[in-house]
């Protein structure tokens, strides 16, 4: 029974972190692009800035999906196993 609770807690934690990363990926990508501007002395090629923002946004969204989908499935499975007994 303790392993089901731990499995549920880890699954819910992964799901929450994944959803946060998924929906805030744009904000994280924009912040990283702003950091790149600051590291380059305040100016940067627009196309390069756009590429940095888009690639980081996509990376955070993929990371969020990778965490949230298995986390959600494991949470559902843990609740099912917990209520089965």
C-alpha positions in Angstrom: 0.0 0.0 0.0 2.9 2.4 0.7 4.3 1.8 -2.8 1.0 2.8 -4.3 1.0 6.0 -2.4 4.5 6.8 -3.4 3.7 6.0 -7.0 0.7 8.3 -6.8 2.7 11.1 -5.3 5.5 10.9 -7.8 3.0 10.6 -10.7 1.1 13.7 -9.6 4.4 15.6 -9.0 5.6 14.8 -12.5 2.2 15.7 -14.0 2.2 19.1 -12.2 5.8 19.9 -13.2 5.0 18.8 -16.8 1.9 21.0 -17.1 3.7 24.0 -15.7 6.6 23.5 -18.2 4.1 22.9 -21.0 2.0 26.0 -20.5 4.9 28.3 -19.5 7.2 27.2 -22.3 6.7 30.4 -24.1 7.6 32.5 -21.1 10.7 30.4 -20.4 11.7 30.7 -24.1 11.3 34.5 -24.1 13.3 34.8 -20.9 16.1 32.7 -22.4 16.0 34.9 -25.5 16.2 38.0 -23.3 19.2 36.5 -21.5 20.9 35.9 -24.9 20.4 39.6 -25.7 21.9 40.6 -22.4 24.9 38.3 -22.9 25.5 39.8 -26.4 25.8 43.4 -25.1 22.2 44.4 -25.7 21.8 43.8 -29.4 21.4 40.7 -31.6 20.3 39.7 -35.0 16.6 39.4 -35.1 16.6 36.0 -36.9 19.0 34.6 -34.3 16.9 35.9 -31.5 13.7 34.4 -33.0 15.5 31.0 -33.4 16.7 31.0 -29.8 13.2 31.9 -28.5 11.4 29.3 -30.7 13.9 26.4 -30.0 13.8 27.0 -26.2 10.0 27.3 -26.2 9.7 24.0 -28.1 12.2 22.3 -25.8 10.3 23.3 -22.7 7.0 22.2 -24.3 8.4 18.8 -25.3 9.9 18.4 -21.8 6.5 19.3 -20.3 4.7 16.7 -22.5 7.3 14.0 -21.7 6.7 14.6 -18.0 3.0 15.2 -17.9 1.8 12.3 -20.0 3.5 9.5 -18.1 2.9 11.3 -14.8 -0.9 11.5 -15.6 -1.0 7.8 -16.6 0.9 6.7 -13.6 -1.4 8.7 -11.3 -4.5 7.2 -12.9 -3.0 3.7 -12.6 -2.0 4.3 -8.9 -5.5 5.5 -8.0 -7.0 2.5 -9.8 -4.7 0.1 -8.0 -5.2 1.9 -4.7 -9.0 1.6 -5.0 -8.9 -1.9 -6.3 -8.1 -3.4 -2.9 
